Amino acid sequence: MHSGSRASPRFAVATASDARDKQYKLTKLLVNVNIQNSLGPVNLVMSPENTVGELIRAAIEIYVKEKRRPLLNRSDPLCYELHYSQFSMESLRKEEKLVNLGCRSFFVCPKPST
């Protein structure tokens, strides 16, 4: 018989007060990206520290790799912008971190011709 009241750390259970004291940090985000004229979103798992530019690049790469329809005229991520929705006129800054956006669903469309 084991004497002593100290429990093994691997069997320790966190209490409610332990949970309040700990700061949990996001390690991954599930992000949905709709690409203009596409039938369904591209789902990605990204780090919250990734930027808008990295999200655009990853979404375009997956779209092209999966041979989704309609085919894109250009596969260069620099030719696209990220918006909160298809109804939002303001594009998001490419250097903005995903964790700061407050949203997990986005819309990618080609940059307007100048």
N, C-alpha and C positions, 0 to 999 in steps of 0.2 A: 504494500500500500504506500502510495506517495504522500509524504507529509508536506505541509506548507500550503499557503493560500495563493501563491503566485502562479498565474496561468502562463502557459507557454505562449510566446508572441504569435505563433502561427494560428492559435485558436482564439486569440483575443477578438472581442467584438467591440466595434466602435459605438460609443454612446452618443446620444443626441448632442451633448455638450461638445464632444470631439468634432462632430460634423460642423457645428457653428464656428469652431476655432480654425478649421482648415479652409484655405482658399483653393477652390478647384479651378484649374486652368483648362480651357478648351484645347484639345489636341488635334481634332479633325472636325470639319464641317461638311455636311451633305448639302450640295448646292445644285439647284436646277437652273439650267440655262436654255431658254427657247431661242432658236435661231430663226430669223425672219423667213417666213413661208414654209418652215418645217412643220411636220405633223405632230411631233412630240418633243419633249425636252431632252437635253443631254444631262444626265445625272453624273456629278463628279464628287469625289471626296477630296477636299483640299485642306491644307493647313490654314488656320486663321491668319497667319502671318503672310500668306501669299497676297499678291497684289491683284488689282483689277486686270492689269495687262497679262499677268500669268494665267488668270482665269479665262480670259478671251483666248489665249494661245491654246490652253488645254481643251477648251470646248470645241474650237475649230479643228484641232488635231483629231479628237475623238469622232466628230461628225464626218470628217473626210475618211478616216480609217474604217469606220463602220459602213461607208458607202451609202450614207443616208440620202434621201431624195427630198427636195430637188438638189441636184449637184450645185456646189458653190462655184460662182464664176472665178473667184480668187480664193486661194487657201492661205494667203499671207495674213496673219492676225493683225498686222498694222493697218489693214484696210477696213477694220471693223471697230465698232463702238459698243460699249455696254451701257444699258439703261435699266432703270428699275422695272419698267414695263414698256409695252409697245406704245402706250399712250403718253409716255414721258419724253419730252423734247430734250431734256438735259442729259448729256452723256456723263458718265462717271470718270473721274480722273484716273489714268492708268496706274499711277503710283499709290493710290489709296489702298490700304490694307482691308481685306475682307472682313475682319473682325470689327471694323469701325463702320460698316455699312448698315447694320441693323436689319438686314434682309437676307434671305437665302434663295430667292427666286429672281431671275434676271432675264433680260431680253438683249440679244445681240443682233445688230443690223449693220449693213455696210455704211461706211462714212459717206456723207453726201459729197457729190462731185463738186469740185471748185472751179 
